Amino acid sequence: MTLDTVKHAGETPDTELPWAELGLKQDEYARIREILGRRPTGAELAMYSVMWSEHCSYKSSKVHLKQFGEKAPANDAMLVGIGENAGVVDVGQGYAVTFKVESHNHPSYIEPYQGAATGVGGIVRDILAMGARPVAVVDPLRFGAADHPDTKRVLPGVVAGIGGYGNCLGLPNIGGEVVFDACYQGNPLVNAGCIGVMKHEDIHLAKASGPGNKVILYGARTGGDGIGGVSVLASETFDDSKPTKRPAVQVGDPFQEKLLIECTLEIFAEKLVAGIQDLGGAGLSCATSELASAGTGGMRVELDTVPLRDATLSPEEILMSESQERMCAIVEPRHVERFLEICEKWDVIATVIGEVTDGERLEIFWHGEQIVDVPPGTVAHEGPTYHRPYERPSWQDALQADDAGALPRPAGGDELKDQVLRLVSSPNQASKAWITDQYDRFVQGNTVLAQPEDSGMIRIDEDTDLGVAIATDGNGRYAKLDPYTGAQLALAEAYRNVAASGARPLAVSDCLNFGSPEDPAVMWQFAEATRGLADGCLALGTPVTGGNVSLYNQTGETAIHPTPVVAVLGVIDDVNRRTPIAFAEQGQLLYLLGDTREEFGGSAWSEVVHGHLGGLPPKVDLDRERLLGEILISASRDGMVDAAHDLSDGGLVQAVVESCLRGGNGARLVVPDGLDAFTFLFSESAGRAVVAVPRSEELRFTDMCGARGLPAVRIGVVDGEEIDVQGEFTLGLAELRAAHEATIPGLLA
């Protein structure tokens, strides 16, 4: 077969190329021809196809994502914002923290272990590429119905992949959540997040500047795994009724990644790189085009020098391969020898594959023949922009009119007791210890809070005890009922979780998981959720630093619930002042903060007891969320509370059960005036938390709440070995623990 060179492409304009098979539309292919003034070579077509895919180009979502910049709140902490591998914020004392959440949904359904493992590996390299040492990971997960046979195939593999890769890297897994819903059957959501720490002066960016500087590819050899992987796989819908492109899932090697991390950090310490990019989605196509387009010149690459695991790979396959554990660095000639020495020390393969030029083109050669000659920006950043049509779905009114508040309620204490047991033993509310125990949450010795706490928290300075906290949340049921409000509820819950642990919320990353953008109803959900999140971040003063969009999450015509997952990062000056969720001492006074209303739309109670989804989600009051956060942070810092737990899925009773079981103590509860027992226990009104206050601090705490205008009502006391809702029912901790802890092992073990 004749090599398709740039010269050959110019001489053979009518040669047919497989643009449709690579996921391009006819008008997109025409645009590529217009950019180049000729037909593309096969290698150029491969690059454009992966870089212009939905996953890499955000072609359906970027017109909505620009709101995150347009509505960004003023925030002095922001050091690096949207557009780089990950956002970076200032957390004080000269430290910067970088964090991000991304998706690996489709690969994890096809091959659960490797799909999830390489999701962890990819997000860790994004953080590493910013110049930071990765210090912790989190994993928000969504699966199909807990009792569905395929869930038993997918979930254990995903959990093993996350644990296997993260544990081998020595990174504690400190947060995330696990949700079951039939809408995710055939399309689980495997989102992965990572936090990294560095000093301000150590920030690195993805750019290739300085003519003559060398392009060095280092890490694992390039193989055939993952060719077109996530870039193509995440840009289409699964459909069992017809053949579909399902490229090979990437294969990860965590031990190689650990060497790559330590090697890269030593290279950073010696200040040997002028620019750096990890190789994730779209592989070398992404790394070379993004580095070149962000720099001040062009780039020349000798593709045949790339170290291979499979010598039969074509140039197109090498450019599209998404083999893991690879990085690309721009290095001044005077530093190349030392760079290669450090790589050899860590047993990391490193090869000079090209150099930065003083031109404006990305030029790639194969055994001396030119196979790519493109303006790099057109590959990396100038893909299509779609203004997809969107409209409110015809079924939305009927869904919202189906009010959960009209469902039959328990009649008396016995039914209340039965429904509490059903709630706390349901798959979504039950203990996830069977899952989280497979993760090492405390490796490195700096974890101070981890699952099932409200947020994960890491000490980042052992001398001053400076720390950061992170929480991820996203309720797809709420977002299905009202995507604008649902996105704000996800933000508010993550914000509240961080504040409840004593940390000050600082910034946001997100992973926006939706169905096909070609469906106007799905596109309306996306537009509304994005608008809601942008407005919410502006109100709370927490800018979006970056994130990920995952579309085409559906099987055939059935889309998942719109699932905007929001990660909030917070900072705490002294981790010793953190607030756990456990009711650890008898005699502590329990206070309910916030207003409780009859809000049951999308609630755990309506799902567990009635299998119902309808009505409106809880109302959002972001000013109240901000006030609640300030009270929780002040109370934690000043020692006014011993425990705090936000109220969200399952309402007050779920939070109290979790805090009692965590601390090994019971509680006596009294229904406040103006509330009935059912609403008191099961309402999911937002902007609320339950706190345990030492008797010695009660007056100081209530005075603070009163002075700030935050409703705070005393609802009971930590006492005994049972939860006693006075006048209604009593449940022993042993019975509650058995119900809470048996469900997940029973379904999955």
Stockholm file with secondary structure:
# STOCKHOLM 1.0

chainA/1-749         MTLDTVKHAGETPDTELPWAELGLKQDEYARIREILGRRPTGAELAMYSVMWSEHCSYKSSKVHLKQFGEKAPANDAMLVGIGENAGVVDVGQGYAVTFKVESHNHPSYIEPYQGAATGVGGIVRDILAMGARPVAVVDPLRFGAADHPDTKRVLPGVVAGIGGYGNCLGLPNIGGEVVFDACYQGNPLVNAGCIGVMKHEDIHLAKASGPGNKVILYGARTGGDGIGGVSVLASETFDDSKPTKRPAVQVGDPFQEKLLIECTLEIFAEKLVAGIQDLGGAGLSCATSELASAGTGGMRVELDTVPLRDATLSPEEILMSESQERMCAIVEPRHVERFLEICEKWDVIATVIGEVTDGERLEIFWHGEQIVDVPPGTVAHEGPTYHRPYERPSWQDALQADDAGALPRPAGGDELKDQVLRLVSSPNQASKAWITDQYDRFVQGNTVLAQPEDSGMIRIDEDTDLGVAIATDGNGRYAKLDPYTGAQLALAEAYRNVAASGARPLAVSDCLNFGSPEDPAVMWQFAEATRGLADGCLALGTPVTGGNVSLYNQTGETAIHPTPVVAVLGVIDDVNRRTPIAFAEQGQLLYLLGDTREEFGGSAWSEVVHGHLGGLPPKVDLDRERLLGEILISASRDGMVDAAHDLSDGGLVQAVVESCLRGGNGARLVVPDGLDAFTFLFSESAGRAVVAVPRSEELRFTDMCGARGLPAVRIGVVDGEEIDVQGEFTLGLAELRAAHEATIPGLLA
#=GR chainA/1-749 SS CCCCCHHHHHHCTTCCCCTTTTTCCHHHHHHHHHHHTSCCCHHHHHHHHHHTSHHHHCTTTHHHHTHHHHTCCCCTTEEECTTSSSEEEEEETTEEEEEEEEECHHHHHHSHHHHHHHHHHHHHHHHHHTTCEEEEEEEEEEESCTTSHHHHHHHHHHHHHHHHHHHHHTCCEEEEEEEECGGGTTCCEEEEEEEEEEEGGGCCCCCCCSTTCEEEEEESCBCSTTTTHHHHHTTSCBCTTSCCCCCCCCCCCHHHHHHHHHHHHHHHHTTCCSEEEECCTTHHHHHHHHHHHHSSSEEEEEGGGSCBSCTTCCHHHHHHCCCSSEEEEEECHHHHHHHHHHHHHTTCEEEEEEEEESSSCEEEEETTEEEEEECHHHHHTCCCCCCCCCCCCTTHHHHHHSCGGGSCCCCSHHHHHHHHHHHHTSTTTSCCHHHHTTSCSSTTSCEEECTTSSSEEEECCTTTCCEEEEEEECCHHHHHHCHHHHHHHHHHHHHHHHHHTTCEEEEEEEEEECSCTTSHHHHHHHHHHHHHHHHHHHHHTCCEEEEEEECCCEETTEECCCEEEEEEEEEESCGGGCCCSCCCSTTCEEEEESCCCCCCTTCHHHHHHHCCCCSCCCCCCHHHHHHHHHHHHHHHHTTCCSEEEECCTTHHHHHHHHHHHHHTCCEEECCCTTCCHHHHHHCCCSSCEEEEECGGGHHHHHHHHHHHTCCEEEEEEECTTEEEETTTEEEEHHHHHHHHHHHHHHHHC
#=GC SS_cons         CCCCCHHHHHHCTTCCCCTTTTTCCHHHHHHHHHHHTSCCCHHHHHHHHHHTSHHHHCTTTHHHHTHHHHTCCCCTTEEECTTSSSEEEEEETTEEEEEEEEECHHHHHHSHHHHHHHHHHHHHHHHHHTTCEEEEEEEEEEESCTTSHHHHHHHHHHHHHHHHHHHHHTCCEEEEEEEECGGGTTCCEEEEEEEEEEEGGGCCCCCCCSTTCEEEEEESCBCSTTTTHHHHHTTSCBCTTSCCCCCCCCCCCHHHHHHHHHHHHHHHHTTCCSEEEECCTTHHHHHHHHHHHHSSSEEEEEGGGSCBSCTTCCHHHHHHCCCSSEEEEEECHHHHHHHHHHHHHTTCEEEEEEEEESSSCEEEEETTEEEEEECHHHHHTCCCCCCCCCCCCTTHHHHHHSCGGGSCCCCSHHHHHHHHHHHHTSTTTSCCHHHHTTSCSSTTSCEEECTTSSSEEEECCTTTCCEEEEEEECCHHHHHHCHHHHHHHHHHHHHHHHHHTTCEEEEEEEEEECSCTTSHHHHHHHHHHHHHHHHHHHHHTCCEEEEEEECCCEETTEECCCEEEEEEEEEESCGGGCCCSCCCSTTCEEEEESCCCCCCTTCHHHHHHHCCCCSCCCCCCHHHHHHHHHHHHHHHHTTCCSEEEECCTTHHHHHHHHHHHHHTCCEEECCCTTCCHHHHHHCCCSSCEEEEECGGGHHHHHHHHHHHTCCEEEEEEECTTEEEETTTEEEEHHHHHHHHHHHHHHHHC
//
